[in-house]
């Protein structure tokens, strides 16, 4: 069976009204209970800034895995995010030939 994982980039902003230590405790709970990463998700990078916004880069097996990843935190702590955006992504080196092919089909 061929493994097929889709790359995702997530940009999120934490609610600045929440106590950072409470958020750290929540993250520790998720890690301890193996809720993060969600089943079917491989975390490549998970970064946060001093302003409490961040990005994560992950690969997912399915749409369901992505939904578990995005929704678990919201269930555990409603209002945790002021902004949350997730999207499939590709490496630039893979996108450039695709763009060239599309341009040739459209304009050629």
C-alpha positions as CSV (number, residue, x, y, z in Angstrom):
1,X,0.0,0.0,0.0
2,X,1.3,3.4,-0.9
3,X,1.4,6.0,1.9
4,X,-0.3,9.2,0.9
5,X,0.1,12.1,3.3
6,X,-0.9,15.7,2.6
7,X,1.2,18.6,3.9
8,X,-0.7,21.3,5.8
9,X,0.4,24.6,7.2
10,X,-1.6,26.0,10.1
11,X,-1.5,29.6,11.3
12,X,-3.1,30.3,14.7
13,X,-3.4,33.1,17.2
14,X,-4.0,32.3,20.8
15,X,-6.4,34.4,22.8
16,X,-4.3,36.9,24.7
17,X,-6.7,37.0,27.6
18,X,-5.9,33.4,28.6
19,X,-3.2,32.7,31.2
20,X,-0.1,31.4,29.4
21,X,0.6,28.8,32.1
22,X,-3.0,27.4,31.7
23,X,-2.3,27.0,28.0
24,X,1.0,25.3,28.8
25,X,-0.9,22.9,31.1
26,X,-3.4,22.2,28.4
27,X,-0.7,21.5,25.9
28,X,1.0,19.1,28.3
29,X,-2.3,17.3,28.8
30,X,-2.8,16.9,25.1
31,X,0.8,15.5,24.7
32,X,0.4,13.2,27.7
33,X,-3.0,11.8,26.5
34,X,-1.5,11.5,23.0
35,X,-4.2,13.8,21.6
36,X,-1.5,15.9,20.0
37,X,-0.6,15.2,17.4
38,X,-4.0,13.8,16.5
39,X,-4.1,10.2,15.2
40,X,-3.1,10.3,11.6
41,X,-1.1,13.5,11.9
42,X,2.6,13.8,11.8
43,X,4.0,17.1,13.2
44,X,7.0,18.5,11.3
45,X,7.2,21.7,13.2
46,X,5.3,23.5,15.9
47,X,6.3,27.1,16.6
48,X,5.0,30.0,18.8
49,X,6.1,33.6,19.0
50,X,6.3,35.9,22.1
51,X,3.0,37.4,20.9
52,X,1.3,34.0,21.2
53,X,0.7,33.4,17.6
54,X,2.3,30.6,15.7
55,X,2.4,28.0,13.0
56,X,2.5,24.3,12.7
57,X,3.6,22.3,9.8
58,X,2.2,18.8,9.6
59,X,1.3,15.9,7.3
60,X,-2.0,14.2,7.6
61,X,-3.4,10.8,6.4
62,X,-7.0,12.1,5.8
63,X,-9.5,14.9,6.2
64,X,-10.7,13.3,9.4
65,X,-7.2,13.5,10.9
66,X,-7.1,17.2,10.1
67,X,-10.5,17.8,11.6
68,X,-9.4,16.0,14.8
69,X,-6.3,18.1,14.9
70,X,-8.1,21.4,14.5
71,X,-11.1,20.7,16.7
72,X,-9.6,19.0,19.8
73,X,-8.1,22.2,21.1
74,X,-11.3,24.1,20.7
75,X,-13.3,21.5,22.5
76,X,-10.8,21.4,25.4
77,X,-10.6,25.2,25.7
78,X,-13.4,27.2,23.9
79,X,-12.1,30.5,22.7
80,X,-8.5,29.4,22.8
81,X,-7.9,30.8,19.3
82,X,-8.7,34.3,18.0
83,X,-7.6,33.1,14.6
84,X,-7.1,29.7,13.1
85,X,-6.3,29.0,9.5
86,X,-5.3,25.6,8.0
87,X,-4.5,24.8,4.4
88,X,-2.9,22.1,2.3
89,X,0.5,23.2,1.0
90,X,3.2,22.2,-1.4
91,X,7.0,22.8,-1.6
92,X,7.8,25.7,-3.9
93,X,10.0,23.5,-6.1
94,X,6.9,21.3,-6.7
95,X,4.6,24.2,-7.3
96,X,6.6,26.0,-10.0
97,X,6.4,23.3,-12.6
98,X,2.7,22.9,-11.9
99,X,2.2,26.7,-12.5
100,X,4.2,26.5,-15.7
101,X,2.1,23.6,-16.9
102,X,-1.2,25.4,-16.1
103,X,0.0,28.6,-17.8
104,X,0.9,26.6,-20.9
105,X,-2.5,25.0,-21.0
106,X,-4.4,28.2,-20.4
107,X,-2.4,30.6,-22.6
108,X,-0.9,28.1,-25.1
